[in-house]
Amino acid sequence: MHGRGLSVYKPEKTYDGYTLFAPLETTDVYLIDMQGNFVHRWQMPYQPGDYGYLLENGNLLHTGRTGKGPSFGGRGGILMEVDWDGSVVWQYEEPTMHHDFTRLPNGNTMVLGWERTPLDISDRVRGGRPGTGDGEGLWCDYFREVNPAGETVWEWHGYEYLDPELDSICPIHNRDEWTHCNTCNVLPDGNILTSFRLLDTVGIVDKATGKFNWKWGKDELGHQHDPTLLDNGHILLFDNGWHSITAPQPGSRVIEVEPDSGEIKWEYKTRPGWDFFSAFISGAQRLPNGNTLVCAGMTGRLFEITREGEIVWEYTNPFFGHDDRFGYANRVFRAYRYSADFLGFKGKEFRPDKLAWLTNLYR
């Protein structure tokens, strides 16, 4: 156990700023400073489905769990943009949405959702536990770009571009989902960096053709999350290490892989492995000073590490609640660090005094 609230802070080695996180067992979204003080809070109408991030205008783009649509982990249903005071300025509702989204430079938004795979393709998909499907076709994933009016302007269907034989389901997972995608990260060139949890695969989809420019991870990853493109062209991701054929013991790792060679250029893991282990959710953000902010989502643990693996800041989500699957939990899907000069903070007022009562509960 790593306690609750702030447990490590080495200011001379950290990247100074504010950390955003959305506890999955509550409806509030929080911004804290480096000392663990709450400086802002958004009170949302839904539990996260699964997270939010700040836009450059300071608004929060955040998904909510509506309880509609398929009931797999990561379900959402509504995407909301709210201003600093929590007023809704835009929203898009679709029961099949889950996990991830990206606001595009043109004002459109890329969303991720579930859809059924045609039976003739489903029957050819390899892997999964025999006899565990419902006979109506595996759930796969789509990417959909919508404009501010909520109109679909582009769409991609995973079952049209995945290989039923090569892109096989994890052998000990049920045959209900084919892919369980958890990322639709739109890159500067418009292509989409993605992650298919049940395939142990990350890849880049060419938006113009729909085909994969790059796929990697089979026989290397264990139900990974949150790939991001770094300035050096490498891909940073959180390898959960769940159902992994390469992990000798339970344990997660954060890795940086060079796409062209598939070579892992940097990794963070612990010995024993279970000291750093999150079987599901989770993510990692490379910070401008070279450090990495890690979200071990299963335990709500957020921590910043140096290139050498030294923990220089650590905070554990203090907000627990009941989940039907996991019981009493404090999960966090992802977390983000924003510098004090982040453009979205310009003209905004932080009020740690108004939230001091909350800060003091977790000292």
N, C-alpha and C positions, 0 to 999 in steps of 0.2 A: 504494500500500500504506500502511496505517496502523499497521504494526507489530503487536506482540502485547502484551496486558496494558494497563495504564494509560498513556495518552499525554498527556492533558489533565486538569487539575483546578484550578478556580478556586473555592475554597471559599466566598468571599464572594458568589458568584453562583449557586450550585447549591442544589438541594433536598436537604438532608442525609438520608441513610438507607442502606438496604441494597438491593442489586440482585440479583434472582433470574434465573438463566438456565440453560437445559438444552441443552448442545451436542448437535447431532443425530448426530454421529459417535461419541458415547460413550454410556454408560448412566448416568452420574452427573449430578446436579443440584446447582448451586452457588449459594451466597449470598455476596456480597462486600461489603465496606464501601467507602466513597468513595475510599480509598487503594488499592483493588484487592487488599486482603488477603482471603483466603478465611476466612470465619468459620463456615461450616457446609456440610456436604455430605450428600446423600442418595445412597446407592449402590443403584440400582434394578436389577431383573432384566431390563429391556428397554431398547433404545434408545427415545428419545422418539418418540411418534407423534401430536402433534409437540411438546408443551410441558406445563408445569404451572403452577399458581399456588397461593398460600397462602390457606387459609381462616382465618376469624377465631379459630379455636381453635388455630392454629399448624400444623395438618396440611397436608400437601402433596397436592393433587389433581392427578394426573398421568396422561397417557396413555402406553401402551407399544405398540411395534410387534411384533405377534405373527407376522407373515408369512403370515397367513391372509386370505382375502377378496380383493377386487379389488386390483390391484397399481399403481394410480395413485399419484402423489405425494400425500403427506399421510396415507397409510394408517396406521391404528393397530391397533385390535382389542381393546384392554383399557384400562379406566379404573380407576385405583387411588387410594385415599386411604390415605396412610401418615402415621404420627405423626412427631414430631420425631426419633425414633431410627430411623425407617425401617420400623417394624412395620406390616403391612397391617391396617387396621381396616375396610376396605370395598373391594369391587371389583365391576365389572360387565364381562362379556366378551361381545363381539358382533363377529364377523369383519368386518362391513361398516362399522364405525365409522371415522370419519376426522376429522382437523383440530381440531374444537372441541367444547366442552361448557360447561355452566353449572350450578353448584350453586344450587338455589333456596332461598328462605327457609323453605319448608315441609319441607326435608330431601330433597326429590326432586332429581333431576338431569336436565337436558336434554342429550341427545346428538344428534350429527349423523351420518348414515350414507348409504351409497349404496344404490340400488335400481334395478331395470330399469324403463324407461318402456314401457308397452304399445306394441306394434308399430304399431297404428293411429294413435297419437299421434306416435311416433318418426318415422314416414314423413312427417309434416307439418312437422316442425321444420326451419326454414331454417338455412342457414349450414354451416360446416365444409367440409373438403375432400371433394369427391365421391369415392365409392368406397372410403372408409377405414373404414367401420363393419364390424361382424362379423355383421350381419343379425339379431341377437337383441334389438335394442332398445337405445337410448341409455341409459347410466347417468345417473340423475338423483339427487336427494337427498331424504331425509326428516329431519324433526325428531321425536324421541321423548322423552317424559318418562317416566322410570322412578322407582319408589319405592325405598326402601332395600332392599326384598326383591328388586329387579330386575324387578318387574312393570311392564308398560306401562300407563300411566294416560291417556295422550294421545298422538296421533300426527298428523303433517302430511305430506302427500305433494306434493312440488313439482310433479310433472307434472299434478296436478289444478288448479293455480292459475296456472301459467305459460302464456303465449300462444305457441304453436308458431311463429307468424309474426313477432310483434313481438320476442319474446325469442329472438333468433337467435344461434347459436354464432359465435364469432370465425371469420372466413372462412379463416384459414390454420391453424386447428387441426383435428385429426382428428375425424371424427364417431364418437367412442367415448363421450365424455361430453357431456351437454347443458349442464350448469351448473358443475360443480366448485366447489361451495360451500365456503367456508373459515371461516365465522363463524355461530354461533348464540348471540348475545348477548341473554339475556333481560333486558328492561328492567324498571324498577320497577313498571310497570303490567301486567306479564305478557306484553306483546307481544314479538316477537322481531326484533331488528335483525340483518340478515344481509348477506352479500356473495357474489355469484355471479361468480366470476373469469372464466369463459368468455363471460359476457354483458356484461362491463364495467358491472355494475349492483349497486348497494346498495339495500336496501329494508327496510321494516318490515312484518312479517306480523301481522295481527290474530289473536290466539290464539282468540278466540271464534268468528270466522267463517272463518278460514283465508285470507281475502283480504288483498291488499296495501293497507295504509294509505298507503304512500309507496314510490315507486321512482324512482331517479335514477342517472345516470351514463353512459347510452348516448351515444356520440360525444363523451364528455368524459374518461372514465377509461381506464386501460390495465392491466387484470388486477389490480385492487386487492385489498387485504387489510385486516382488522382495523378495521372501523368501530366507534366507541364513541360513546355519548351523553354530551355535556358538560353541566355544570350550567346553561349558558345556553340549552340546547335545540338547540345546533348538533351536527353530527356530525363527529368527527375521524376521519380514515382515512389509510392509507398507499396512495398511488397509485403502483404499481410502474412505470408508464410502458412496459410491455411490450406490443408489438403495438398501440401507441396511434396513432390517426390524428391526434392533436392535438400530439404531441411532435415538435419539429423535429429532435431528436437524442436518442440514448439518455440517459435520465435519469429519476430518480424524484422524487417530491415528497410532502410531508405537507400535507394540506389540511384546512381547517375549513369546512364548508358549512352554510348555513342551509337547512333542509329546505323551508320554505314557498316560498321564492323560487328555490331552487337556486343561489343566489349564493355564490361562494367568498369567505369573509370573511378568511381568512388562509391563507398557504401558505409552505412552506419548500422551496426548491430551490437548486441551485448552478449556476454558470456557469464552466466547461462542465458540462453535465448529467451526464457520466459520472463526475464526481468524487463524486457521490452517486447511485448506481444499484444497485438490487437487482431483478432481473427477476422474482423469485418470493419466496415467504414474506414475512416482515417485518411490522412493526407500529409503533404509536406510542401513548404514554400521556401524557395531560395531567396534569402534576403540580400540587399545591396552590398553589405559588408562581407559577403561570402558565407555567413552563417546560414543555418537552416532551421526554420520553425517547423516542428513536428507536432502533429495531432494524432495521438494514440487514442482513437475514438472510442474504443470499447470501454476504456476506463476513464474517459474524460480528461486525459492528461495532455497538457500542452507544454512543450519545452523547446528551448532554443539550444542548438549545439554548434560548436565551432567545427572547422574542417577536420580537426583532430579528434572530434567526438566528445569534447568537454561540454558538459551541461552548464550553461551560464545563466539560464533563466528557466524557471519551472513553475507552472500554475496548474492546479487540478480543479476542474469544474465542481463547485460546491453544491450544485443544484441537482438533487436526486428526485426521482419520481417512479411511479409504477409503470412497467411495460408488460404486456401480456406474455411476451416470449421470454423476457430476461429477468422479470421481477423488479427489485429495487435497483435502479440504475442511474448513471450520470453521464450518458453517452454524448459525444460531440462529433458531428460528421466531418467538419473541416473548421479551421481557424485561419485568420489572416492578420498580419501585422502591417500597420500603416504608419508612415513617418509623421512627425509633427507638422511637417510642411506639405503634407498631402493636399492636393488641390481641393478635394471635397470638404476639407475642414475650414477653408477660408470663409470667414464671416459667421462660422458656427460657434455656439456657446457650449462649452463643457461645464457641467454643474456637479462636480463631485460632492459639494456640500449637500445637495438635495438627496444624494444617494449614500451619504456617509453612514446612515443607519444600516444599509445593506453591507457596505464594506466592513463595518465593525463586527458584523455577525461572523465573519470568516477570517478574522485576524489570527 
